[in-house]
Amino acid sequence: MSRIAVVPGSFDPVTLGHIDVIERAAGIFDQLHVLVVHNPGKTALLPIAQRVSLIQDSIAEAGIKGDILVTSWSVGLLVDYCTDVGASVLVKGIRSQVDVAYETPMAIVNRDLAGVETVFMLPDPAHTHVSSSLVRQVASLGGDVRPYVPTPVADYLQTPR
């Protein structure tokens, strides 16, 4: 029996902290689904298809090995996706106690609804201060985001449109 996990997030944009969590989760699970989800509480910078593409490019750049599928989901509950693909685990990156407080009720509900467990994974300490919203703000003001994001993301964000 395969151990299938889902790493969900808005990934707007994907950061080095996200890539760190994805790489370590890929080493634990037989199959990993990196799932770009729509968060109605946030105004997106990047279209979902662009986020999927940047995650794929960033995983390739990092040389992450494993059975990894990058896709998106925008209709229904996250646990519905998990059930559809046979995943029994969600992997969530946690940077601080604020993240724990936010994620814990969702983890309990996901377990109650569909028996899907949540594993909290800490990123490398070098990335705990970085969030996608911080990267968006730095990029929007013309700052250098290269210390915080994979090269494909930095190149995309810093290319004039």
C-alpha beads as a LAMMPS data file, in Angstrom:
LAMMPS data file: protein, C-alpha beads

161 atoms
160 bonds

1 atom types
1 bond types

-500.0 500.0 xlo xhi
-500.0 500.0 ylo yhi
-500.0 500.0 zlo zhi

Masses

1 110.0

Atoms # bond

1 1 1 0.000 0.000 0.000
2 1 1 1.380 3.428 -0.999
3 1 1 1.713 6.231 1.455
4 1 1 0.223 9.221 -0.359
5 1 1 0.371 12.727 1.112
6 1 1 -0.851 16.126 0.005
7 1 1 1.004 19.394 0.601
8 1 1 -1.661 22.082 0.126
9 1 1 -1.147 25.810 -0.042
10 1 1 -1.794 28.948 -1.989
11 1 1 1.921 29.116 -2.937
12 1 1 1.493 32.724 -4.103
13 1 1 4.443 32.526 -4.721
14 1 1 6.276 29.379 -3.656
15 1 1 9.141 30.180 -1.271
16 1 1 12.330 28.400 -0.269
17 1 1 10.545 27.360 2.925
18 1 1 7.841 25.654 0.854
19 1 1 10.466 23.899 -1.253
20 1 1 12.249 22.712 1.897
21 1 1 9.032 21.165 3.245
22 1 1 8.203 19.606 -0.154
23 1 1 11.676 18.062 -0.421
24 1 1 11.551 16.514 3.038
25 1 1 7.975 15.269 2.588
26 1 1 8.948 13.689 -0.755
27 1 1 11.557 11.674 1.123
28 1 1 8.967 10.333 3.574
29 1 1 5.981 9.503 1.376
30 1 1 5.717 7.235 -1.666
31 1 1 3.704 9.814 -3.581
32 1 1 3.353 13.524 -2.921
33 1 1 0.690 15.819 -4.328
34 1 1 1.625 19.500 -4.131
35 1 1 -1.783 21.106 -4.351
36 1 1 -2.307 24.753 -5.199
37 1 1 -5.576 25.765 -3.604
38 1 1 -7.600 28.926 -3.966
39 1 1 -7.827 30.894 -0.744
40 1 1 -10.884 33.176 -0.933
41 1 1 -9.494 35.194 1.977
42 1 1 -6.487 36.350 -0.038
43 1 1 -6.049 38.461 -3.151
44 1 1 -3.777 36.463 -5.440
45 1 1 -0.768 37.926 -7.201
46 1 1 -0.232 34.986 -9.561
47 1 1 -2.808 32.990 -11.525
48 1 1 -3.124 29.396 -10.314
49 1 1 -1.678 27.926 -13.536
50 1 1 1.416 30.135 -13.147
51 1 1 1.855 28.993 -9.539
52 1 1 1.681 25.339 -10.634
53 1 1 4.297 25.985 -13.322
54 1 1 6.629 27.856 -10.946
55 1 1 6.386 25.057 -8.359
56 1 1 7.231 22.463 -11.018
57 1 1 10.206 24.533 -12.187
58 1 1 11.353 25.094 -8.590
59 1 1 11.154 21.386 -7.732
60 1 1 13.192 20.594 -10.856
61 1 1 15.744 23.292 -10.049
62 1 1 16.137 21.904 -6.508
63 1 1 16.645 18.393 -7.897
64 1 1 13.930 16.961 -5.685
65 1 1 13.371 13.286 -6.431
66 1 1 10.257 11.234 -5.926
67 1 1 6.787 10.676 -7.253
68 1 1 5.562 14.271 -7.088
69 1 1 2.468 15.655 -8.786
70 1 1 1.849 19.405 -8.806
71 1 1 -1.746 20.327 -9.497
72 1 1 -4.560 22.598 -8.332
73 1 1 -7.926 22.263 -6.613
74 1 1 -10.624 24.885 -6.344
75 1 1 -13.933 23.050 -5.875
76 1 1 -14.961 21.288 -2.676
77 1 1 -13.164 20.406 0.497
78 1 1 -9.473 19.616 0.661
79 1 1 -10.332 16.227 2.166
80 1 1 -12.442 15.499 -0.936
81 1 1 -9.271 15.794 -3.011
82 1 1 -7.437 13.560 -0.524
83 1 1 -10.168 10.932 -0.757
84 1 1 -10.166 11.115 -4.572
85 1 1 -6.419 10.412 -4.804
86 1 1 -6.169 7.996 -1.865
87 1 1 -4.151 10.320 0.365
88 1 1 -4.405 9.815 4.104
89 1 1 -2.046 12.594 5.180
90 1 1 -1.826 16.352 4.761
91 1 1 1.591 17.951 5.250
92 1 1 1.569 21.528 6.480
93 1 1 4.604 23.741 6.954
94 1 1 4.554 25.530 10.295
95 1 1 6.678 28.624 10.907
96 1 1 5.424 29.765 14.319
97 1 1 2.886 29.313 17.088
98 1 1 0.531 31.518 15.081
99 1 1 0.561 28.910 12.296
100 1 1 -0.061 26.128 14.825
101 1 1 -3.066 27.976 16.264
102 1 1 -4.461 28.582 12.761
103 1 1 -3.857 25.050 11.431
104 1 1 -4.878 22.957 14.456
105 1 1 -8.681 23.378 14.156
106 1 1 -8.498 22.567 10.431
107 1 1 -6.426 19.463 11.167
108 1 1 -9.033 18.254 13.658
109 1 1 -11.923 18.873 11.246
110 1 1 -10.084 17.132 8.377
111 1 1 -9.533 14.110 10.600
112 1 1 -13.194 14.164 11.725
113 1 1 -14.566 14.545 8.184
114 1 1 -12.461 11.996 6.337
115 1 1 -9.897 10.383 8.611
116 1 1 -7.137 12.452 7.002
117 1 1 -4.306 13.139 9.434
118 1 1 -2.209 16.296 9.361
119 1 1 1.548 16.280 9.847
120 1 1 3.095 19.598 10.826
121 1 1 6.597 20.073 9.455
122 1 1 9.000 22.810 10.472
123 1 1 10.997 24.444 7.695
124 1 1 14.707 25.045 7.946
125 1 1 15.189 27.854 10.518
126 1 1 16.732 30.005 7.778
127 1 1 13.271 30.245 6.194
128 1 1 10.956 30.632 9.195
129 1 1 10.646 34.405 8.786
130 1 1 9.635 34.194 5.108
131 1 1 6.027 34.155 3.940
132 1 1 4.517 34.475 0.497
133 1 1 2.864 37.732 1.544
134 1 1 6.238 39.168 2.598
135 1 1 7.734 38.119 -0.749
136 1 1 4.831 39.755 -2.609
137 1 1 5.359 42.979 -0.678
138 1 1 9.129 43.064 -1.271
139 1 1 8.636 42.299 -4.988
140 1 1 5.926 44.940 -5.386
141 1 1 8.289 47.581 -4.001
142 1 1 11.149 46.546 -6.293
143 1 1 13.193 44.685 -3.688
144 1 1 15.366 41.652 -4.332
145 1 1 13.415 38.478 -3.500
146 1 1 16.216 36.062 -4.485
147 1 1 17.145 35.213 -0.871
148 1 1 13.582 34.002 -0.232
149 1 1 12.387 32.198 -3.352
150 1 1 13.677 29.684 -5.899
151 1 1 15.381 31.148 -8.976
152 1 1 12.423 30.501 -11.334
153 1 1 10.161 32.509 -9.018
154 1 1 12.655 35.368 -8.602
155 1 1 13.154 35.538 -12.365
156 1 1 9.394 35.594 -12.959
157 1 1 8.684 38.230 -10.304
158 1 1 11.517 40.475 -11.399
159 1 1 10.708 40.381 -15.109
160 1 1 8.874 43.548 -16.141
161 1 1 5.366 42.895 -17.485

Bonds

1 1 1 2
2 1 2 3
3 1 3 4
4 1 4 5
5 1 5 6
6 1 6 7
7 1 7 8
8 1 8 9
9 1 9 10
10 1 10 11
11 1 11 12
12 1 12 13
13 1 13 14
14 1 14 15
15 1 15 16
16 1 16 17
17 1 17 18
18 1 18 19
19 1 19 20
20 1 20 21
21 1 21 22
22 1 22 23
23 1 23 24
24 1 24 25
25 1 25 26
26 1 26 27
27 1 27 28
28 1 28 29
29 1 29 30
30 1 30 31
31 1 31 32
32 1 32 33
33 1 33 34
34 1 34 35
35 1 35 36
36 1 36 37
37 1 37 38
38 1 38 39
39 1 39 40
40 1 40 41
41 1 41 42
42 1 42 43
43 1 43 44
44 1 44 45
45 1 45 46
46 1 46 47
47 1 47 48
48 1 48 49
49 1 49 50
50 1 50 51
51 1 51 52
52 1 52 53
53 1 53 54
54 1 54 55
55 1 55 56
56 1 56 57
57 1 57 58
58 1 58 59
59 1 59 60
60 1 60 61
61 1 61 62
62 1 62 63
63 1 63 64
64 1 64 65
65 1 65 66
66 1 66 67
67 1 67 68
68 1 68 69
69 1 69 70
70 1 70 71
71 1 71 72
72 1 72 73
73 1 73 74
74 1 74 75
75 1 75 76
76 1 76 77
77 1 77 78
78 1 78 79
79 1 79 80
80 1 80 81
81 1 81 82
82 1 82 83
83 1 83 84
84 1 84 85
85 1 85 86
86 1 86 87
87 1 87 88
88 1 88 89
89 1 89 90
90 1 90 91
91 1 91 92
92 1 92 93
93 1 93 94
94 1 94 95
95 1 95 96
96 1 96 97
97 1 97 98
98 1 98 99
99 1 99 100
100 1 100 101
101 1 101 102
102 1 102 103
103 1 103 104
104 1 104 105
105 1 105 106
106 1 106 107
107 1 107 108
108 1 108 109
109 1 109 110
110 1 110 111
111 1 111 112
112 1 112 113
113 1 113 114
114 1 114 115
115 1 115 116
116 1 116 117
117 1 117 118
118 1 118 119
119 1 119 120
120 1 120 121
121 1 121 122
122 1 122 123
123 1 123 124
124 1 124 125
125 1 125 126
126 1 126 127
127 1 127 128
128 1 128 129
129 1 129 130
130 1 130 131
131 1 131 132
132 1 132 133
133 1 133 134
134 1 134 135
135 1 135 136
136 1 136 137
137 1 137 138
138 1 138 139
139 1 139 140
140 1 140 141
141 1 141 142
142 1 142 143
143 1 143 144
144 1 144 145
145 1 145 146
146 1 146 147
147 1 147 148
148 1 148 149
149 1 149 150
150 1 150 151
151 1 151 152
152 1 152 153
153 1 153 154
154 1 154 155
155 1 155 156
156 1 156 157
157 1 157 158
158 1 158 159
159 1 159 160
160 1 160 161
